[in-house]
């Protein structure tokens, strides 16, 4: 970094599995690390790269997410394969 005043920093944050996202948080889908069949099925349900989703419920059983105006229940094995990122990587100083 130079000595210039920097008002905005951008961090490259690695994607994390959807299963690690706390209830109430909204995230953006980066990719699905699964076979073609599961990836296609999730795409049919509206889970495609770039889509924003919110974790509505997660307590032991399936995770409930809100995406594209619908609610989907996804098992832990599936949510482990869905990689997401925070909506905003920018930190203002």
N, C-alpha and C positions, 0 to 999 in steps of 0.2 A: 504494500500500500504506500502511496505517496503521502506527503505532508498536507495535501489538500483536505479541506473539510468534507468528510463523507457523511451524507445525511441518511443514506440507505445502504444496507448491506444485504446481499442475497446469499443464502446458504444452500448448498446442495445436500439435501437430506435424503438418505436411502429410503426406498419404500419399505413399509412394514405390512405384515399380514393383517387383514381385516379383523381376525380373531383377537388382535392386541389392542384394538381401538375401544376406548371406554364409552359407556352409554352416554348418549347425548351429543357426541362429537360427529361433525360432518367431515367427510374426506372425499378425495377424488381417486377413482380407479386408475391405476397405472397399467397393470397387466394381470393376467391370470396364468399361473404356472400349473397348468393341468393339460391333460390330453385333449385332442380335438373334440371328442364327443362332449365332455363336460364344458369345455370352452364354448362350444356352439350352443349348448343348452342354456348356459348362463347369458349368452348374448341374446337368445330368444326371450329371456326374461327382462332384458333391458340393461344387463351389466356389460357394458362395452367401455373400452379405454376412454377416459375423459369424463365419464358420467360422475356426478356428485351424488353421494348417498349419506344417510345419517343412521347411526346405530340407535335404534329405538329401545331394544331390550336385549339383555344378555345375562342370564343367570343359570348356569349349569346346562340347560338344554340348548335347543337351536337359538341362534342369534336372529333377532328380528330387525330388518333394515327397511328404511323408507328410501325408495328410488323411483324417479319418474312418476310420481303421484301414486305409486303402489307400495304395498308392504310385502316383503318376502321373508320367509323363515328359511334360514340356511344352517346346516349342520356344521359342527366344529371342523370336520375334515375339509369341507368346502371352503370355509372362511380362512383356513390356514393357507389356501392356494390363491386367494385373491389379495393382490398386493396393492396398497393404497398409499397416498401421500396427503400431507396436510394441505388445506386449501390455499394457505398463504405462506410462502417461504420468505417473505420480506420482513425484516425487522427494522423499524425506524428508530433513530437515535435522537 
